[in-house]
Structure formats: C-alpha cells, structure tokens
Amino acid sequence: MKGNEKGGRDVESVYKKIFTGAAVFLTVFLMVRINIKAQNPGLMLIFAAAASLVFFT
C-alpha cells in the first residue's frame, strides 16, 4: 500500500490500526469459540498463521 496520495498517510495508518485490531479481536474470538467446541491443534495453527499474516502485511 502506498501512502503517497493526498493526505493518504494518516488515514491509511488509522484504518490499518482499526483493521488490525478488529482482525486480531476476531481471530482470538474465533480461536476461543472453536477451541471450546473441538480441541483441534490444526485449527489453532491456521488461525495463528492468519494472525501473523495480518500483523506482517
């Protein structure tokens, strides 16, 4: 993502923080719900990979 457009940098960083926070919250929420229903380490790995993708992109 480029922040070079007119006033793009500030808006982009704010949206990225909101999006990251929402994604992390949803990921943790889903992890807890699914882990309660079925003790499956594979699903946990998938969610951990998804969370790391959100953090590092």
Contacts in CASP RR format, 6 or more apart in sequence:
PFRMAT RR
TARGET T0000
AUTHOR 0000-0000-0000
METHOD contacts of the structure
MODEL  1
MKGNEKGGRDVESVYKKIFTGAAVFLTVFLMVRINIKAQNPGLMLIFAAA
ASLVFFT
1 12 0 8 1.000
1 16 0 8 1.000
3 9 0 8 1.000
3 12 0 8 1.000
20 54 0 8 1.000
20 55 0 8 1.000
23 51 0 8 1.000
23 54 0 8 1.000
24 51 0 8 1.000
24 54 0 8 1.000
24 55 0 8 1.000
27 47 0 8 1.000
27 50 0 8 1.000
27 51 0 8 1.000
27 54 0 8 1.000
30 47 0 8 1.000
31 43 0 8 1.000
31 44 0 8 1.000
31 47 0 8 1.000
34 40 0 8 1.000
34 43 0 8 1.000
34 47 0 8 1.000
35 43 0 8 1.000
35 44 0 8 1.000
END
